[in-house]
Amino acid sequence: MTHEKDACTRGCADSFDYDVVLIGAGMGGLYQLYRLKEAGYRVLALEAAEGVGGVWHWNRYPGARLDSEAYSYGYTFSNALQEEWNWSEHFAGQPELLRYFNYVADRFDLRRHIRFGNLVTAAHYLEDEQGWAVTTDKGKRYTCRYVIAAVGPLTLPSLPPFPGRDSFAGETCHTSRWPDREISFAGKSVAVIGTGATGVQVIQEVAKTAERLIVFQRTPNYCAPLNNAPIAADEQPTLKARYPEIAAACRSSNGWFMYDTDPRSIFDLADEEREVFLEKLYNDPGIGIWKANFHDIGTDEAANTVVSDFIRRKIRERVRDPDVAERLVPKTFGFGTRRVPLETRYYEVYNQANVQLVDLTETPIDRITPTSIVTTGDEFEVDMIIYATGFDAVTGSFNRIDIRGVGGVKLKDRWESGPSTFLGVHAAGFPNFFMPGGPLASLGNFTPAMEYSVDWVMDLLGYMRDHGFAYVDVAAAAEQAWTDLVRDRQSGLLIGRVKSWITGFNSNSEGTEEFRVLLNTGSAKDYRQSCDTVRRNGYPEFEFSKVESPQSALSPCLIPRH
């Protein structure tokens, strides 16, 4: 397969405006744009924001940072980029990440292919032309042969439907749409609703300066220390020498992280040895306490209970008030069966006199007034409300676009009972439409996972170019088989039995009653093997065809190079 520049960059007779319209200029979108540009496709990227970075453009809340090592999260496609960029911390914060993505966009001359401030509202398949028409909220319409939707799994914010929510007269922020300006908490009574990963991060910061912080907790989590540290200048050469090793570890692990699951059972160790092992993981930097733990804690309840009890004990040790500690200790699910937030002295926040914890399982929020939050047990006067209430995860960013395939079928309707895809990238009946890192794909440490997914798309496009194909659709039977396989894998894991955004439960939406499969929660190793097998066998699950339109057939963009 070739990735060389094609003749279409010198003028193209194709009737489409572009070969590819790419939706999104976040981390995945930027890499996808780079690969398309280098391969010579006429590409336009449409981005709703006014800048690059995706989630790191929007998530500007205080405390926002990575929970995977920055050097495992940064791109690996360019050795020069890796050599030029020096990460200042092991776990980079949002400002540094945004600078990084801006640097990438400029370093590889990507901005001229991006139209910022254009929210895609519709993408309709054109059956006669075997292409797509994409429309934005600015009323612009673009036609193309291929659509690639790099919209991200955690993009569309979700707000709880509290009565009176819009009546609040003070300042309101959602963590994923934080204003691009300085916000002071000094002298204010601040409410934070939600204690997931973003809630934990913002709570740590607000508690430092707010006159009063009231945390409204819906579900306690098993949080573990981040143990972040700066990277000194004299450490950079040694760290960069390890980059190939780090990239290889991420590409071969079960979750795309630097860590891989310990192959032993938790019961292979005596109690004292096990305690030493868990203690080390707890005090090491990063997410190893979750991703480098014993293999059976994700499948065996007895094994999981051992680790869950260890973390519960840690929480109780760090919070002075035993009643508060008990409210912070998860009891209805096991460790690692929901996302594990990493924290920096989060539990110590609850030892401060200016911080109050409200357990919404005991006294739910009844309504919001112009000046307060009213629960079934009390009323809390506040100056500011911060919603750390998560996202309409995985499918939300697709569902807000009117995507229609063959016969005008809406993708949202197809996914009404849960998404169905092949390898998380393709949907039957939506030809020439790709979703790198989409529903039922394998995600974890996001950049390595997305680089793999983007490379998959480019390999498929390269195969099509080499064979003179301009149409591809996946067989419905292959899509169903993949969907069934992913559901099967999830059913064998403890994570598949717990209500969370990973299993399709949006606590901010009414009527979310059934478990749904949104991601491939099985081993990333198995996922890569499945994808590699399809590619190696010549893509037998797909239907390809030449261009049917005589005018398009003459387009040099679509003629394979010899």
C-alpha positions as CSV (number, residue, x, y, z in Angstrom):
1,M,0.0,0.0,0.0
2,T,1.1,3.5,-0.7
3,H,0.8,6.6,1.4
4,E,2.6,8.9,-1.2
5,K,1.0,12.1,-2.4
6,D,-1.4,11.5,-5.3
7,A,-2.0,13.6,-8.4
8,C,-5.2,15.0,-6.9
9,T,-3.2,17.6,-5.1
10,R,-2.4,19.2,-8.4
11,G,-6.0,19.5,-9.6
12,C,-8.8,17.0,-9.6
13,A,-11.7,16.3,-12.0
14,D,-13.8,14.7,-9.3
15,S,-17.2,16.3,-9.0
16,F,-16.9,16.3,-5.2
17,D,-15.7,19.3,-3.3
18,Y,-13.3,17.1,-1.3
19,D,-12.1,13.5,-1.2
20,V,-12.6,13.5,2.6
21,V,-14.5,15.6,5.0
22,L,-13.1,15.0,8.5
23,I,-15.3,15.8,11.5
24,G,-13.2,17.0,14.5
25,A,-9.8,18.4,15.1
26,G,-9.1,16.9,18.5
27,M,-6.3,14.5,19.3
28,G,-7.6,11.8,16.9
29,G,-8.8,14.3,14.3
30,L,-5.4,16.0,14.1
31,Y,-3.5,12.7,13.5
32,Q,-6.2,11.6,11.0
33,L,-5.8,14.9,9.2
34,Y,-2.0,14.5,9.2
35,R,-2.2,11.1,7.6
36,L,-4.7,12.2,5.0
37,K,-2.7,15.2,4.1
38,E,0.5,13.2,3.7
39,A,-1.3,10.6,1.6
40,G,-2.4,13.4,-0.8
41,Y,-6.2,13.4,-0.2
42,R,-8.1,16.6,-0.7
43,V,-9.4,16.9,2.9
44,L,-11.4,19.4,4.9
45,A,-11.7,19.2,8.6
46,L,-14.7,20.7,10.3
47,E,-14.3,21.7,14.0
48,A,-17.0,23.1,16.2
49,A,-14.5,24.8,18.5
50,E,-12.4,27.9,17.6
51,G,-9.2,25.9,18.1
52,V,-7.7,22.5,18.0
53,G,-7.4,20.0,20.9
54,G,-10.9,18.6,21.2
55,V,-11.5,17.7,24.8
56,W,-8.4,19.7,25.9
57,H,-9.9,22.8,24.2
58,W,-13.2,22.5,26.1
59,N,-12.1,21.0,29.4
60,R,-10.4,24.1,30.8
61,Y,-11.6,23.6,34.4
62,P,-9.0,24.1,37.2
63,G,-7.2,20.9,37.9
64,A,-7.8,19.3,34.5
65,R,-4.9,17.0,33.7
66,L,-3.9,13.5,32.3
67,D,-4.1,10.4,34.4
68,S,-1.8,8.6,31.9
69,E,1.8,9.7,31.5
70,A,2.2,12.5,29.1
71,Y,5.0,10.7,27.2
72,S,2.6,7.7,26.7
73,Y,-0.2,10.0,25.6
74,G,1.8,12.1,23.1
75,Y,1.9,11.2,19.4
76,T,4.4,8.6,18.3
77,F,4.1,9.2,14.5
78,S,7.0,11.7,14.4
79,N,10.4,11.1,16.0
80,A,11.2,14.8,15.3
81,L,8.1,15.9,17.3
82,Q,9.0,13.6,20.2
83,E,12.5,15.0,20.2
84,E,11.4,18.7,20.0
85,W,8.7,18.6,22.7
86,N,9.7,18.5,26.4
87,W,6.9,17.6,28.8
88,S,7.2,19.6,32.0
89,E,5.3,17.1,34.2
90,H,4.8,13.3,34.2
91,F,1.0,14.0,34.1
92,A,0.5,17.1,32.0
93,G,-2.2,19.6,32.8
94,Q,-4.7,21.1,30.4
95,P,-2.8,24.3,29.5
96,E,0.3,22.3,28.5
97,L,-1.8,19.8,26.5
98,L,-3.5,22.6,24.6
99,R,-0.1,24.1,23.8
100,Y,1.1,20.7,22.6
101,F,-1.8,20.3,20.2
102,N,-1.4,23.8,18.9
103,Y,2.3,23.1,18.3
104,V,1.4,19.9,16.4
105,A,-1.1,21.8,14.2
106,D,1.5,24.4,13.4
107,R,4.4,22.0,13.1
108,F,2.7,19.9,10.4
109,D,0.8,22.8,8.7
110,L,-2.6,21.4,9.5
111,R,-4.6,24.6,10.2
112,R,-5.1,25.5,6.5
113,H,-7.2,22.4,6.2
114,I,-9.5,23.1,9.1
115,R,-12.6,25.3,9.3
116,F,-13.1,26.3,12.9
117,G,-16.4,27.3,14.4
118,N,-18.3,24.9,12.2
119,L,-20.5,22.4,14.0
120,V,-21.5,19.6,11.7
121,T,-25.3,19.2,11.8
122,A,-25.9,16.6,9.1
123,A,-24.1,14.0,6.9
124,H,-26.2,12.4,4.2
125,Y,-25.1,9.6,1.9
126,L,-25.6,10.4,-1.8
127,E,-26.5,7.0,-3.4
128,D,-26.2,8.0,-7.0
129,E,-22.9,9.7,-6.5
130,Q,-21.6,7.2,-4.0
131,G,-20.5,10.0,-1.7
132,W,-21.6,12.3,1.1
133,A,-23.0,15.7,1.7
134,V,-22.0,17.3,5.0
135,T,-23.8,20.4,6.4
136,T,-22.7,22.7,9.2
137,D,-24.6,25.1,11.5
138,K,-23.2,27.9,9.4
139,G,-25.4,26.7,6.5
140,K,-22.3,25.5,4.6
141,R,-22.7,22.3,2.5
142,Y,-19.7,20.2,1.4
143,T,-19.7,17.1,-0.8
144,C,-17.0,14.4,-0.5
145,R,-16.3,10.8,-1.3
146,Y,-15.5,9.8,2.3
147,V,-16.6,11.0,5.7
148,I,-14.4,10.3,8.7
149,A,-16.0,11.2,12.1
150,A,-13.3,11.7,14.7
151,V,-15.8,13.1,17.2
152,G,-14.4,11.4,20.4
153,P,-16.2,9.3,23.0
154,L,-16.4,12.0,25.8
155,T,-17.4,15.2,24.0
156,L,-21.0,16.1,24.4
157,P,-21.7,17.3,28.0
158,S,-24.6,16.0,30.0
159,L,-26.6,18.1,32.5
160,P,-29.0,16.6,35.1
161,P,-32.7,17.7,34.6
162,F,-33.1,19.3,38.0
163,P,-36.3,21.4,38.3
164,G,-35.3,25.1,38.3
165,R,-31.8,24.5,37.0
166,D,-32.0,27.4,34.5
167,S,-33.4,29.7,37.1
168,F,-30.1,29.9,39.1
169,A,-28.9,33.6,39.1
170,G,-25.3,32.9,40.1
171,E,-22.5,31.6,37.9
172,T,-22.9,28.1,36.4
173,C,-20.2,26.1,34.7
174,H,-20.0,22.6,33.3
175,T,-16.5,21.1,33.5
176,S,-16.5,20.2,29.9
177,R,-17.5,23.7,28.7
178,W,-15.4,25.8,31.1
179,P,-15.2,29.5,30.1
180,D,-11.9,30.7,28.6
181,R,-11.2,33.2,31.3
182,E,-10.0,33.3,34.9
183,I,-12.6,32.4,37.5
184,S,-12.0,33.2,41.2
185,F,-13.5,31.1,43.9
186,A,-12.3,33.3,46.7
187,G,-15.0,34.5,49.1
188,K,-17.6,32.4,47.3
189,S,-19.9,29.6,48.3
190,V,-19.3,27.0,45.6
191,A,-21.3,23.9,44.8
192,V,-19.8,21.0,42.8
193,I,-22.2,18.3,41.6
194,G,-20.6,15.1,40.7
195,T,-17.5,13.2,42.0
196,G,-16.3,11.3,38.9
197,A,-12.8,11.9,37.4
198,T,-13.4,15.6,36.5
199,G,-15.3,16.3,39.7
200,V,-12.4,15.0,41.8
201,Q,-9.9,17.2,39.9
202,V,-12.0,20.4,40.1
203,I,-12.9,19.8,43.8
204,Q,-9.2,19.6,44.7
205,E,-8.7,23.1,43.2
206,V,-11.9,24.8,44.4
207,A,-11.2,23.7,48.0
208,K,-8.0,25.7,48.1
209,T,-9.6,29.2,47.9
210,A,-13.4,28.9,48.2
211,E,-14.9,30.3,51.4
212,R,-17.2,27.3,51.4
213,L,-17.3,24.3,49.1
214,I,-20.3,22.0,49.1
215,V,-19.8,18.7,47.3
216,F,-22.9,16.9,46.1
217,Q,-21.9,13.3,45.6
218,R,-24.0,10.9,43.6
219,T,-21.7,7.9,43.5
220,P,-18.5,7.6,45.5
221,N,-15.5,6.3,43.6
222,Y,-12.3,4.3,44.4
223,C,-9.8,7.1,43.9
224,A,-6.1,6.5,43.9
225,P,-3.1,8.8,44.2
226,L,-1.8,10.3,41.0
227,N,1.7,11.0,42.5
228,N,2.6,13.5,39.9
229,A,6.0,15.2,39.7
230,P,7.8,17.7,37.4
231,I,10.3,16.4,34.9
232,A,13.7,18.2,35.3
233,A,15.7,19.3,32.3
234,D,18.5,16.7,33.1
235,E,15.8,13.9,33.0
236,Q,14.7,14.6,29.5
237,P,17.4,12.8,27.6
238,T,17.0,9.6,29.6
239,L,13.2,9.8,29.3
240,K,13.4,10.3,25.5
241,A,15.7,7.4,25.1
242,R,12.9,5.3,26.5
243,Y,10.2,6.6,24.1
244,P,10.5,3.6,21.7
245,E,10.2,1.2,24.7
246,I,7.2,3.1,26.1
247,A,5.4,3.2,22.7
248,A,6.0,-0.5,22.2
249,A,4.5,-1.2,25.7
250,C,1.4,0.9,25.0
251,R,0.9,-0.8,21.6
252,S,1.2,-4.3,23.1
253,S,-0.7,-3.9,26.4
254,N,-4.2,-4.9,27.3
255,G,-5.4,-1.3,27.7
256,W,-3.0,0.8,25.6
257,F,-1.2,2.0,28.7
258,M,2.4,1.6,29.7
259,Y,1.3,-1.0,32.1
260,D,0.0,-4.5,31.5
261,T,-2.0,-6.8,33.7
262,D,-0.1,-9.0,36.2
263,P,-0.6,-12.6,34.9
264,R,-0.8,-14.0,38.4
265,S,-3.9,-14.5,40.5
266,I,-4.3,-12.4,43.5
267,F,-4.5,-15.6,45.5
268,D,-1.0,-16.8,44.3
269,L,0.5,-14.5,47.0
270,A,0.4,-14.9,50.7
271,D,-1.5,-12.1,52.6
272,E,1.7,-10.2,53.5
273,E,3.2,-10.4,50.0
274,R,-0.1,-9.2,48.5
275,E,-0.2,-6.3,50.9
276,V,3.3,-5.2,49.9
277,F,2.4,-5.5,46.2
278,L,-0.8,-3.4,46.5
279,E,0.9,-0.9,48.7
280,K,3.6,-0.4,46.0
281,L,1.0,0.0,43.2
282,Y,-0.9,2.5,45.4
283,N,2.1,4.7,45.9
284,D,3.6,4.4,42.4
285,P,2.7,7.2,40.0
286,G,-0.2,6.7,37.6
287,I,-2.9,4.2,36.9
288,G,-0.9,1.0,37.6
289,I,-3.1,0.3,40.7
290,W,-5.9,-0.4,38.1
291,K,-4.1,-1.5,35.0
292,A,-1.1,-3.4,36.4
293,N,-3.0,-5.3,39.1
294,F,-3.7,-9.0,39.2
295,H,-5.5,-10.3,36.1
296,D,-8.4,-11.9,38.1
297,I,-9.6,-8.7,39.8
298,G,-11.7,-7.9,36.7
299,T,-13.4,-11.3,36.5
300,D,-13.5,-12.9,39.9
301,E,-15.6,-11.3,42.7
302,A,-13.5,-12.8,45.5
303,A,-10.3,-11.4,44.0
304,N,-11.9,-8.0,43.4
305,T,-13.1,-7.8,47.0
306,V,-9.5,-8.1,48.2
307,V,-8.4,-5.0,46.3
308,S,-11.7,-3.2,47.0
309,D,-11.2,-3.7,50.7
310,F,-7.6,-2.4,50.4
311,I,-8.7,0.9,48.8
312,R,-11.6,1.3,51.2
313,R,-9.2,1.0,54.1
314,K,-7.0,3.7,52.5
315,I,-10.0,6.1,52.2
316,R,-10.9,5.6,55.9
317,E,-7.3,6.2,56.9
318,R,-7.2,9.5,55.1
319,V,-10.5,11.0,56.2
320,R,-10.7,12.0,59.9
321,D,-14.5,12.1,60.3
322,P,-15.6,8.4,60.2
323,D,-19.1,9.4,59.1
324,V,-17.8,11.4,56.1
325,A,-15.3,8.6,55.3
326,E,-18.2,6.0,55.1
327,R,-20.0,8.3,52.7
328,L,-16.9,8.4,50.5
329,V,-16.3,4.6,50.5
330,P,-18.0,2.8,47.6
331,K,-20.0,-0.2,48.8
332,T,-22.3,-1.2,45.8
333,F,-19.6,-2.0,43.3
334,G,-16.0,-3.3,43.2
335,F,-12.7,-1.6,42.4
336,G,-12.1,-1.0,38.7
337,T,-15.6,-1.9,37.7
338,R,-16.1,1.9,37.1
339,R,-13.4,4.3,35.9
340,V,-10.8,4.8,38.6
341,P,-10.1,8.6,39.1
342,L,-6.6,9.6,40.1
343,E,-6.2,12.3,42.7
344,T,-3.8,14.6,44.6
345,R,-4.9,14.9,48.2
346,Y,-8.5,14.6,47.3
347,Y,-9.6,12.8,50.4
348,E,-7.8,15.3,52.6
349,V,-10.1,18.0,51.2
350,Y,-12.8,16.6,53.4
351,N,-10.7,17.3,56.5
352,Q,-11.0,21.0,55.8
353,A,-13.4,23.2,57.7
354,N,-14.6,24.9,54.5
355,V,-15.7,21.7,52.8
356,Q,-19.0,19.9,53.3
357,L,-20.1,16.6,51.7
358,V,-23.7,16.0,50.8
359,D,-24.7,12.4,50.0
360,L,-27.4,12.5,47.3
361,T,-28.3,8.9,48.0
362,E,-29.5,10.0,51.4
363,T,-31.0,13.4,50.4
364,P,-31.4,13.8,46.6
365,I,-31.6,17.3,45.0
366,D,-35.2,18.3,44.8
367,R,-34.8,21.6,42.9
368,I,-32.6,24.6,42.2
369,T,-33.7,28.1,43.0
370,P,-32.2,31.4,41.9
371,T,-29.9,31.4,44.9
372,S,-29.7,27.8,46.2
373,I,-29.7,24.1,45.8
374,V,-32.6,22.4,47.7
375,T,-32.3,18.7,48.7
376,T,-34.9,16.6,50.4
377,G,-33.1,17.4,53.7
378,D,-31.8,20.9,53.5
379,E,-31.3,24.1,51.5
380,F,-27.8,25.4,50.5
381,E,-27.3,29.0,49.5
382,V,-24.5,29.1,46.9
383,D,-22.9,31.7,44.6
384,M,-21.7,29.3,42.0
385,I,-22.7,25.8,40.7
386,I,-20.2,23.6,38.9
387,Y,-21.6,20.6,37.1
388,A,-19.1,17.8,36.9
389,T,-21.9,15.5,35.6
390,G,-20.1,13.9,32.7
391,F,-21.1,13.2,29.1
392,D,-23.6,11.7,26.8
393,A,-20.8,9.1,26.3
394,V,-19.6,7.4,23.1
395,T,-22.8,7.7,21.0
396,G,-23.8,11.2,22.0
397,S,-21.6,13.0,19.5
398,F,-22.8,10.9,16.7
399,N,-26.5,11.2,17.7
400,R,-26.5,15.0,17.6
401,I,-25.5,14.8,13.9
402,D,-28.2,13.8,11.4
403,I,-26.3,11.0,9.9
404,R,-28.2,9.1,7.1
405,G,-27.0,6.2,5.1
406,V,-28.4,4.0,2.3
407,G,-32.1,4.5,1.9
408,G,-32.1,7.5,4.2
409,V,-31.7,5.3,7.3
410,K,-30.7,7.3,10.3
411,L,-27.7,6.1,12.3
412,K,-29.4,7.3,15.5
413,D,-32.4,5.1,14.8
414,R,-30.1,2.1,14.0
415,W,-28.5,2.6,17.4
416,E,-31.7,3.2,19.4
417,S,-31.1,-0.1,21.4
418,G,-27.4,0.3,21.5
419,P,-24.6,0.8,18.9
420,S,-23.7,-1.9,16.4
421,T,-20.5,-1.6,14.4
422,F,-17.7,-3.6,12.9
423,L,-14.4,-3.1,14.8
424,G,-15.8,0.1,16.2
425,V,-15.1,1.9,12.9
426,H,-17.7,0.8,10.3
427,A,-21.5,0.7,10.3
428,A,-23.3,-1.5,7.7
429,G,-25.4,0.6,5.3
430,F,-23.2,3.6,5.7
431,P,-20.7,3.3,2.9
432,N,-17.5,5.3,2.9
433,F,-18.2,6.4,6.5
434,F,-15.5,5.8,9.1
435,M,-15.5,6.3,12.9
436,P,-11.9,5.9,14.3
437,G,-12.3,5.0,17.9
438,G,-16.0,4.8,17.5
439,P,-18.6,2.7,19.4
440,L,-17.4,-0.9,20.2
441,A,-13.8,0.0,19.5
442,S,-11.1,-0.6,22.0
443,L,-10.1,2.5,24.0
444,G,-8.1,3.1,27.1
445,N,-5.0,5.3,26.9
446,F,-6.5,7.4,24.2
447,T,-3.7,8.4,21.9
448,P,-2.2,4.9,21.2
449,A,-5.7,3.5,20.7
450,M,-6.6,6.3,18.3
451,E,-3.3,6.1,16.4
452,Y,-4.0,2.4,15.8
453,S,-7.6,3.2,14.7
454,V,-6.5,6.0,12.3
455,D,-3.8,3.8,10.9
456,W,-6.5,1.1,10.3
457,V,-8.6,3.6,8.3
458,M,-5.6,4.7,6.3
459,D,-4.6,1.1,5.5
460,L,-8.1,0.4,4.2
461,L,-8.1,3.6,2.1
462,G,-4.7,2.7,0.8
463,Y,-6.0,-0.8,-0.1
464,M,-8.9,0.8,-2.0
465,R,-6.6,3.2,-3.8
466,D,-4.3,0.4,-4.9
467,H,-7.2,-1.6,-6.3
468,G,-9.1,1.3,-7.9
469,F,-12.0,1.1,-5.5
470,A,-14.0,4.1,-4.4
471,Y,-16.9,2.4,-2.5
472,V,-16.7,0.3,0.7
473,D,-19.4,-1.0,3.0
474,V,-19.2,-3.7,5.7
475,A,-21.4,-6.7,5.5
476,A,-24.3,-6.7,7.9
477,A,-23.4,-10.2,9.1
478,A,-19.9,-9.1,10.0
479,E,-21.2,-6.1,11.9
480,Q,-23.6,-8.3,13.9
481,A,-20.9,-10.9,14.6
482,W,-18.5,-8.2,15.9
483,T,-21.3,-6.6,18.0
484,D,-22.2,-10.0,19.5
485,L,-18.5,-10.8,20.3
486,V,-18.0,-7.5,22.1
487,R,-21.2,-8.0,24.1
488,D,-20.0,-11.5,25.0
489,R,-16.7,-10.2,26.2
490,Q,-18.3,-7.6,28.4
491,S,-20.7,-10.1,29.9
492,G,-17.7,-12.0,31.3
493,L,-16.2,-9.0,33.1
494,L,-17.3,-7.5,36.4
495,I,-17.3,-4.1,34.7
496,G,-20.2,-5.3,32.6
497,R,-22.4,-5.8,35.6
498,V,-22.1,-2.3,37.0
499,K,-24.1,0.7,36.0
500,S,-21.8,3.4,34.6
501,W,-21.3,5.4,31.4
502,I,-19.2,2.5,30.2
503,T,-22.3,0.2,30.3
504,G,-24.6,2.9,28.8
505,F,-26.1,4.4,31.9
506,N,-26.5,8.2,31.8
507,S,-27.6,9.2,35.3
508,N,-28.7,12.6,33.9
509,S,-31.2,11.0,31.5
510,E,-34.6,9.7,32.3
511,G,-35.4,6.1,31.3
512,T,-31.9,4.7,31.2
513,E,-32.8,1.3,32.4
514,E,-30.9,-1.3,30.3
515,F,-27.3,-2.3,30.2
516,R,-25.8,-1.3,26.8
517,V,-22.4,-2.1,25.3
518,L,-20.7,1.1,24.2
519,L,-17.0,0.1,24.1
520,N,-15.0,-3.0,23.6
521,T,-14.1,-3.6,27.3
522,G,-12.2,-6.8,26.5
523,S,-8.5,-7.0,26.0
524,A,-6.9,-4.5,23.6
525,K,-4.6,-7.4,22.6
526,D,-7.6,-9.3,21.3
527,Y,-8.9,-6.2,19.5
528,R,-5.6,-5.7,17.7
529,Q,-5.5,-9.3,16.7
530,S,-9.0,-9.2,15.3
531,C,-8.2,-6.0,13.2
532,D,-4.8,-7.5,12.0
533,T,-6.5,-10.7,10.9
534,V,-9.1,-8.8,8.8
535,R,-6.3,-6.7,7.2
536,R,-4.0,-9.7,6.6
537,N,-6.8,-11.7,4.9
538,G,-7.6,-8.9,2.5
539,Y,-10.8,-7.4,4.1
540,P,-13.2,-10.3,3.4
541,E,-15.9,-8.7,5.6
542,F,-16.2,-5.7,3.2
543,E,-17.9,-5.0,-0.1
544,F,-15.8,-2.9,-2.5
545,S,-16.7,-1.5,-5.9
546,K,-15.3,0.8,-8.6
547,V,-16.7,4.2,-9.1
548,E,-20.0,4.0,-11.1
549,S,-20.2,7.6,-12.2
550,P,-18.3,8.1,-15.5
551,Q,-17.1,11.6,-14.5
552,S,-15.8,10.4,-11.1
553,A,-14.2,7.4,-12.7
554,L,-11.8,9.8,-14.5
555,S,-10.7,11.5,-11.3
556,P,-7.0,11.1,-10.8
557,C,-7.7,11.1,-7.0
558,L,-9.2,7.7,-7.3
559,I,-6.8,6.1,-9.8
560,P,-4.3,3.8,-8.0
561,R,-0.6,4.6,-8.5
562,H,1.6,2.2,-10.4
